Amino acid sequence: EKGGYDHFMLKEIYEQPNVITDTYRGRLHANEGLIKMAGIEDNLQKFLNAPRILIIACGTSWHAGLVAEYIFEEFARIPVEVEYASEFRYRNPIINENDVVIAISQSGETADTLAAIKLAKEHGAFVFGVCNVVGSSISRETHAGAYTHAGPEIGVASTKAFTTQITVLTLIALRLAQAKGTLSNSMFHRYLQELELIPEKVSEALETNDVAKAIADIYKDAPNCLYLGRGYNFPVALEGALKLKEISYIHAEGYPAAEMKHGPIALIDEQMPVVIIAPRQEHYDKIVSNIQEIKSRSGKIIAIVTRGDVQVKELADHVIEIPETTDALSPLITTIPLQLLSYHIAVMRGCNVDQPRNLAKSVTVE
Ligand code: M6R
């Protein structure tokens, strides 16, 4: 059942190159410069007329929503708000009938997300679902949707659902950008081609497994861990921290790297491991100076860098090298070593990786 892997989580981490391909199959036509998604084509005007898009989700799906916020705004120039379903449903939110709501859920059964969808529908909004489980409650409750094709995710810690959600949302953002003309033709084509290369690059990123395991061995007893990232990789920092805390029970926090100096920097001393997502991309120099700030306070730096990196390598205690891709698609790659790191730490601590204490795969109660 686990296909030779010790845990479902590890199997699912390794499935990512295949399931990302499954998710874009039939939808991404890089050579023809086309994206075909029935749920989007049938409702294209609704998306194009929307004054804004509201994204509602919980947990890891909410993190995918945050990545999507950056991508939608950058590519399609549509204002996006991302909200926890549990907050949205109880705070009398402003929802207008032209708003488009995107609900993201692996299981399609999350109680708070389902209730938030019902509320949005009552206000006349159009609700689009991004679910993994076919025929789930959320997929039935939404007006239209696009499935991720991640296959069954058994491990409570979400891994392949996250990357396939980002894949679907990126396809949608690109299609809307094409319709709106907000991306140049050449950029549009470049993104399609780059997206097609992602599964191969995810496979390469999986080759960091041994390095991640060696680092895990050093930090497995740490009581705390900080995750930092900027831009598209800020949500990846949140996701990395969530993964670590839920399966290894180590307290971890994710932060936008530049926010560190507004508080968390006080936590840094030689006992504090800091995982910093620092691929060579826009604002690279900013992340380098964030790393310097940590180093001068003796924090232990574990950096996720682009292969061939020089500057961060000089400063960091450990580096995990990943293949290069465009900024907007980098979360699909940077996430991989973070999944592996938390997996190995949890295994080394003797934790029940697939079924962490107190957690359920789908949270069907509020
Ligand atoms: O099935 P959903 O995507 O709606 O689930 C949302 C969260 O419960 C889920 O992502 C949870 O945070 C995971 N355990 C994270 O790994």
Residues whose N, C-alpha, C, O or C-beta is under 5 A from the ligand:
A	BS01	M6R	C58 G59 T60 S61 I104 S105 Q106 S107 G108 T110 V156 A157 S158 K361 V363
